[in-house]
């Protein structure tokens, strides 16, 4: 199985609790959904037509120079299954963390957020996964699919909020289901907002969260178009 970034250090308690807020058209919701355990492997997301959509190979990322000789995907540049991460979240740059609701341990409590962070951005919300009452919590539901004009506008808005929190030296967690693609998109978009190039942003996300991060080709295409 592919290696991932080492387990993150324990995240200390946040400073003063922040009020829950709404940011523009980003709806703040109370976490809802099931809290069932997850398998150690996830199938690739499906499109609106219900067909399985392949993701980028975690080794060559469908790069033309590397793809023909890639043993991981046999030259296809694609994968249909991906492993879950070992860690609930990992730090991408100081103060900015990326994570999810599912990890290999399949323990519900492993990914529960209490007051470890000042700001939590949830792209998927499930009942019982926190954060604590009073922690600033933004919920923006997004599918692991295309980035259309509306989603791009919301991403820009959200990246502005998260980047401001990073500059204020607050502790921020951006999370989705597996903590790989949707959270990676928001974190990378935030890094671009902070002045990183798109390529460097993608590399930083993968270095922190593992090689399967940002394997949604449409997300990568959007980031590199910025």
C-alpha positions in Angstrom: 0.0 0.0 0.0 1.3 3.4 -0.8 2.9 5.4 2.0 1.3 8.6 3.3 2.6 11.5 5.3 3.6 10.6 8.9 0.9 10.9 11.6 0.3 14.5 12.5 1.2 15.8 15.9 -1.6 16.2 18.4 -3.4 19.4 17.7 -3.6 21.6 20.8 -6.8 23.2 22.0 -7.8 26.3 20.1 -7.6 29.7 21.7 -10.9 31.6 22.3 -13.9 29.8 20.7 -15.3 31.6 17.7 -18.9 32.2 16.8 -20.5 30.2 14.1 -21.0 32.3 11.0 -22.3 32.6 7.5 -20.0 33.7 4.8 -21.7 35.1 1.7 -23.7 32.3 0.3 -21.9 29.5 2.2 -24.5 28.0 4.4 -23.5 27.1 8.0 -25.3 23.9 8.9 -25.3 21.6 11.9 -23.5 18.4 11.0 -25.9 15.7 9.7 -25.7 12.3 8.1 -24.7 8.9 9.2 -21.7 8.0 11.3 -21.1 4.5 9.9 -17.6 3.2 9.6 -15.8 3.3 6.2 -14.0 0.6 4.3 -10.2 0.9 3.9 -10.6 1.4 0.1 -12.9 3.8 -1.6 -14.2 3.4 -5.2 -13.7 6.4 -7.4 -16.6 8.9 -7.4 -19.4 8.6 -9.8 -20.7 11.2 -12.2 -24.2 12.5 -12.5 -25.0 9.7 -14.9 -24.1 7.2 -12.1 -21.1 5.8 -14.0 -17.8 5.4 -12.2 -15.4 8.1 -13.0 -11.7 7.3 -13.0 -9.3 9.4 -11.0 -5.7 10.3 -11.9 -3.1 7.6 -11.2 -1.4 8.4 -7.9 2.1 7.8 -9.4 2.2 9.5 -12.8 -0.8 11.8 -12.5 -1.4 11.2 -16.3 1.6 13.3 -17.1 2.5 12.6 -20.7 6.2 12.0 -20.0 5.6 9.6 -17.2 2.4 7.9 -18.1 3.6 5.4 -20.8 6.1 3.8 -18.4 4.0 3.9 -15.3 3.7 0.5 -13.6 1.0 1.7 -11.2 -1.6 2.3 -13.9 -0.1 0.3 -16.8 0.1 3.5 -18.9 -3.6 4.4 -18.5 -3.0 7.4 -16.3 -6.1 6.5 -14.3 -7.2 4.5 -11.2 -10.7 3.4 -10.1 -10.0 2.7 -6.4 -8.0 4.7 -3.8 -7.0 3.9 -0.2 -8.1 5.9 2.8 -5.5 7.9 4.7 -3.9 6.8 7.9 -4.4 10.2 9.6 -7.6 12.1 10.2 -5.8 15.3 9.2 -2.3 16.6 8.2 -0.8 20.1 8.3 -0.2 21.5 4.7 1.4 24.8 5.8 1.6 26.2 9.3 -1.9 26.5 10.7 -3.7 25.0 7.7 -4.8 21.4 8.0 -6.5 19.1 5.5 -8.5 16.0 6.6 -11.7 14.0 6.3 -14.3 12.0 8.1 -12.9 8.5 7.2 -9.6 6.9 7.9 -8.2 3.4 7.7 -8.7 2.7 11.4 -12.5 2.8 10.8 -12.9 4.3 14.3 -15.6 7.0 14.3 -13.8 8.8 17.1 -10.6 9.2 15.1 -12.0 12.0 12.9 -14.2 13.8 15.5 -13.3 17.4 15.8 -13.9 19.1 19.2 -12.0 22.4 19.9 -8.6 21.5 18.3 -9.1 24.2 15.6 -10.3 27.8 15.5 -12.0 27.4 12.1 -13.5 24.3 10.5 -14.6 24.1 6.9 -16.7 21.0 6.1 -17.4 20.0 2.5 -19.3 17.0 3.9 -21.2 17.2 7.1 -22.0 14.2 9.4 -23.8 14.1 12.7 -21.4 13.5 15.6 -18.2 14.7 13.9 -18.1 18.1 15.5 -16.8 20.7 15.9 -17.8 21.9 19.3 -20.4 24.5 19.7 -18.8 27.9 19.4 -16.1 26.9 17.0 -16.4 28.9 13.7 -17.8 26.3 11.3 -18.4 26.8 7.5 -20.3 24.1 5.6 -20.2 24.2 1.9 -21.4 21.0 0.2 -19.6 20.2 -3.0 -19.6 17.1 -5.2 -16.4 15.4 -6.2 -17.0 16.3 -9.8 -16.7 19.3 -12.1 -15.9 22.9 -11.1 -18.6 24.9 -12.8 -18.8 28.7 -12.7 -20.9 28.7 -9.5 -18.6 26.4 -7.6 -15.6 28.4 -8.8 -17.1 31.6 -7.4 -17.8 29.9 -4.1 -14.3 28.5 -4.0 -12.9 31.9 -4.4 -15.1 33.2 -1.6 -14.1 30.4 0.7 -10.4 30.6 -0.1 -10.5 34.3 0.8 -12.0 33.5 4.2 -9.5 30.6 4.9 -6.5 32.7 3.7 -7.5 35.5 6.0 -7.6 33.0 8.9 -4.1 31.7 8.0 -2.8 35.3 7.9 -4.3 35.8 11.4 -2.4 32.7 12.6 -5.6 30.8 13.4 -5.7 27.0 13.2 -7.9 25.9 10.3 -9.1 22.5 9.2 -10.6 21.9 5.8 -12.3 18.4 5.6 -14.3 16.3 3.2 -15.0 12.5 3.3 -11.7 10.9 2.7 -9.7 14.1 3.0 -8.2 13.8 -0.5 -9.9 15.7 -3.3 -12.6 18.2 -2.2 -10.6 19.3 0.8 -7.5 19.3 -1.4 -9.2 21.6 -3.9 -10.1 24.2 -1.2 -6.7 24.0 0.5 -4.9 24.4 -2.8 -7.2 27.2 -3.9 -6.4 28.9 -0.5 -2.7 28.5 -1.2 -3.0 30.2 -4.5 -4.8 33.0 -2.7 -1.8 33.2 -0.4 0.5 33.6 -3.3 1.7 30.1 -4.1 1.7 28.9 -7.7 -1.0 26.4 -8.7 1.7 23.7 -9.2 3.3 24.4 -5.9 -0.1 24.3 -4.2 -0.9 20.9 -5.6 2.5 19.6 -4.6 2.1 20.8 -1.1 -1.3 19.2 -0.7 0.1 15.8 -2.0 3.2 16.1 0.2 1.1 16.5 3.3 -1.9 14.3 2.6 -0.3 11.6 0.4 -0.1 10.7 -3.3 -3.8 10.1 -3.8 -4.7 13.7 -2.9 -6.0 15.8 -5.8 -6.4 12.9 -8.2 -9.7 14.4 -9.5 -8.5 15.6 -12.9 -11.1 18.3 -13.1 -10.0 19.8 -9.8 -6.4 19.8 -11.0 -7.4 21.3 -14.3 -9.3 24.1 -12.5 -6.4 24.9 -10.2 -3.9 25.0 -13.1 -6.2 27.4 -15.0 -5.9 30.0 -12.3 
